[in-house]
Amino acid sequence: MPATLAKLTYQALQKGKGAFSLAHKEISLRLLKAMAPDAVVKTLPLDSGAVQALRGAMDALLERDWQDGEDGIYPTELLFSGPWKDWAVRYPLLWLDSPATWNRLRRRDFHDLPTTINRQHYPTYYLRNFHNQTDGYLSDRSAALYDLQVEILFNGAADPMRRRLLRPLKQALPRSGTGGDPSRPRRILDLATGTGRTMHQLRAAFPRIQLVGCDLSEAYLRQAGRWLAERPGELPQLVQANVEAVPFVDRWFDAVTCVFLLHELPRSARANCMKEAFRLLKPGGVLAVLDSVQPKDSPQFKVLLDNFRRVYHEPFYGDYTADSIENHLDRAGFELLLGETHFLSRLWLARKPS
Ligand SMILES: C[S@@+](CC[C@H](N)C(=O)[O-])C[C@H]1O[C@@H](n2cnc3c(N)ncnc32)[C@H](O)[C@@H]1O
């Protein structure tokens, strides 16, 4: 397909996802108001400046996403990839799940988890219905719906935001054999890999690097394994583990990535996660963290971030928005290389000194 036509197709796809997501959110809110008015959480209105800033930031994100593909940071096919058939089949399940969510919201019950789980396997902060999700992160049903929910939440921009770590990572990743055995394969660890969307982007951008993903949720790892196996490329190793204590020896990885996790951790776990990344990296290795923007880098979105915290169950988000990720990185021993904002995400790139 000629490049201009491909770019127009990409833009149309993204606009379509955006319009679909906005429509979904509007209908959901109306239904919630009609069916469970006592569950509606009061939010603050966005002023026209914030709405305009959001549109501008989204356009800039998509332009950058296209450009990085054109520049060969990743194959442009990645821009069109998604488990489309699964999403189409699963979309009605989102609606079928709504009454259960409304009931939990009415009861203000955010600890409604499957009775079959062994609670001792998880830290207490994890045992809750993040984003009001049925079963929290702890069932196949939740894993089946998670990606769709995130796509809708970010108006179709979740993967374009995840991909923002690929260019800086490619530029900063130590070359094969740097400071060690030249025959040793390079390795990237994705912390809190969830259903594998970041892993999917990493595998396309770094086809010859060994990938490992870890997450506490068995169900999410199962979903990640299924989706990754359906597409060409080596199947990454998937490990069930807490990001605060990952079962690999020191200095095993050349790079560590961590996407949309830190805002879901209490501050001490956030600090532990950064220290663990440091331990796992070889000297000269890089850490790429991508998470929500914070009011200090995106003051124009302050109301939006506040609404997010109110509407979705995100008990550590308020603390995250006031926390200094730079300080965590510094205390863990990292040297900060880069901090960038892309739409609603912030990227930090840091290196473990050689
Ligand atoms: C918001 S999701 C992000 C998933 C994925 N990185 C993405 O981009 O979609 C948060 C993920 O972090 C995992 N998680 C939360 N706390 C964790 C912990 N302490 N150790 C390992 N995984 C954790 C959850 O199971 C979930 O899959």
The ligand as an SDF file (V2000), in Angstrom:
LIG
                    3D

 27 29  0  0  0  0  0  0  0  0999 V2000
   -2.8340   -1.6540   34.4700 C   0  0  0  0  0  0  0  0  0  0  0  0
   -2.2150   -3.2500   34.1980 S   0  0  0  0  0  0  0  0  0  0  0  0
   -0.8920   -2.9800   33.0390 C   0  0  0  0  0  0  0  0  0  0  0  0
   -0.5820   -4.2210   32.2390 C   0  0  0  0  0  0  0  0  0  0  0  0
    0.3370   -4.0200   31.0380 C   0  0  0  0  0  0  0  0  0  0  0  0
    1.6500   -3.5800   31.4210 N   0  0  0  0  0  0  0  0  0  0  0  0
   -0.2830   -3.0840   30.0250 C   0  0  0  0  0  0  0  0  0  0  0  0
    0.4080   -2.2290   29.4860 O   0  0  0  0  0  0  0  0  0  0  0  0
   -1.4640   -3.2750   29.7130 O   0  0  0  0  0  0  0  0  0  0  0  0
   -1.3670   -3.6010   35.6670 C   0  0  0  0  0  0  0  0  0  0  0  0
   -0.7920   -5.0000   35.6810 C   0  0  0  0  0  0  0  0  0  0  0  0
    0.1010   -5.0560   36.7780 O   0  0  0  0  0  0  0  0  0  0  0  0
   -0.0240   -6.3080   37.4150 C   0  0  0  0  0  0  0  0  0  0  0  0
    0.4650   -6.0950   38.7730 N   0  0  0  0  0  0  0  0  0  0  0  0
    0.0160   -5.2310   39.7170 C   0  0  0  0  0  0  0  0  0  0  0  0
    0.7630   -5.2890   40.8400 N   0  0  0  0  0  0  0  0  0  0  0  0
    1.7320   -6.2070   40.5870 C   0  0  0  0  0  0  0  0  0  0  0  0
    2.8400   -6.7020   41.3460 C   0  0  0  0  0  0  0  0  0  0  0  0
    3.0880   -6.2690   42.5570 N   0  0  0  0  0  0  0  0  0  0  0  0
    3.6290   -7.6270   40.7710 N   0  0  0  0  0  0  0  0  0  0  0  0
    3.3920   -8.0890   39.5050 C   0  0  0  0  0  0  0  0  0  0  0  0
    2.3680   -7.6570   38.7590 N   0  0  0  0  0  0  0  0  0  0  0  0
    1.5420   -6.7290   39.2820 C   0  0  0  0  0  0  0  0  0  0  0  0
   -1.4930   -6.6400   37.2830 C   0  0  0  0  0  0  0  0  0  0  0  0
   -1.7250   -8.0190   37.4470 O   0  0  0  0  0  0  0  0  0  0  0  0
   -1.7840   -6.1280   35.8870 C   0  0  0  0  0  0  0  0  0  0  0  0
   -1.5760   -7.1120   34.9250 O   0  0  0  0  0  0  0  0  0  0  0  0
  1  2  1  0
  2  3  1  0
  2 10  1  0
  3  4  1  0
  4  5  1  0
  5  6  1  0
  5  7  1  0
  7  8  2  0
  7  9  1  0
 10 11  1  0
 11 12  1  0
 11 26  1  0
 12 13  1  0
 13 14  1  0
 13 24  1  0
 14 15  1  0
 14 23  1  0
 15 16  2  0
 16 17  1  0
 17 18  1  0
 17 23  2  0
 18 19  1  0
 18 20  2  0
 20 21  1  0
 21 22  2  0
 22 23  1  0
 24 25  1  0
 24 26  1  0
 26 27  1  0
M  CHG  2   2   1   9  -1
M  END
$$$$
